[in-house]
Amino acid sequence: MQAAVTHETVQKVAKLCNLTLTQEEISKFSIFFTDTLKYMDMLGELDTSKIKETYQVTGLTNIFQNGDSVKSLSVEQALSNASENINNYFGTKAVFDRK
């Protein structure tokens, strides 16, 4: 059985997500997270040893592509208006701890 998700854990997750939560919200999320983990534990009890692995269930493949390739921009063209280029990638300022 999964242990309860503490208020401290919820506060740490909220901080990582840059969210400000009230004490009431922290209490609610603690309950929601704990209930979710309990449900996942229950699913873990199912015998899936004879179930074939799958990554999708519809059977559809390449539904958005017709097989024709379309010429794309070169790296130089894509980065031509970039304010900063770092090793052929778009450069940007760090996004952490921005206010």
N, C-alpha and C positions, 0 to 999 in steps of 0.2 A: 504494500500500500504506500502510495506517495505521501510524503509529509505535506502539511499545510504550507501554502505560500505566505510568508510573513509580510507584515506591513513594510518592514525594512527592505525586503526584496522588491516589493512593488515600487517603493520610492527610488531604489537604484535603477530599475527599468525605466521609470518615468524620467529620471535625470538623463539617462542615456538617450531617450527619445526627445529630450528637450521639452518635456511636458510639465506643467504645473498642475498638481492635483490637490484637491481639498482632502481633509481627513476622511470625510464621508466617501469620496471617490476611491481613496486608497483602501478603505474597508471593503467596498463593493468589489474592486478589482482583486483583492486578496481572495475573496470568496469565489469569484468567477474563475480565476486562475487555478485555484485548488480543485474546484469542480471539474474543470477541463482535464487536469492531470489525473483525477480519479477515473474519468471516463476513458482516457487513454490507457490507463492500467487495466480497465475492464476489457478493452479491445485486445490488449496484449495477451489475454488469457485464451483467445481463440486459437484453435489448431489450424495453422495455415501451411502446414508442411506439404500438403498435396495440391496447393494452389500455385499455378504457374505465374511467375512474375510478369508484370505488365507495366508499361509507362503511360498507356492511354487505353480507353475502353471502347471508343467509337468505331475503330477499324478504318477510319479515314486517314489518308496520307496525302500530304502536299495539297491540301484543299485551297491554299492561297496562291499556288504557283502552277502555271501551265507548262512548265518545262523550258520556256523561252528565257534565255538569259538577257538581261538588259545591262548595257554598259553603265558603269558607275563612275563616280568622280575619282580621280587619282588622289593620292595623299596630298600632293601639292595643291590641287584645286580645292580640296575640302578644307585645307588649313590656310588658304590664301587670305582670308579676312579674320583669322583668329588673332586675338590681341596678344596671345602668348602661345608658343609652340615648344613643347618639351618632349624631345625624342619622338617626334612625329605624332604626338597626341595633343589635344587641346589642353592648354594650361589654364589653371584657375587658382584663385586664392583658396586657402583652407576654409572649410565650411563649419568647422567645429568651434564652439564657444563664440559664435557671432551673436551680437545683440541687436 
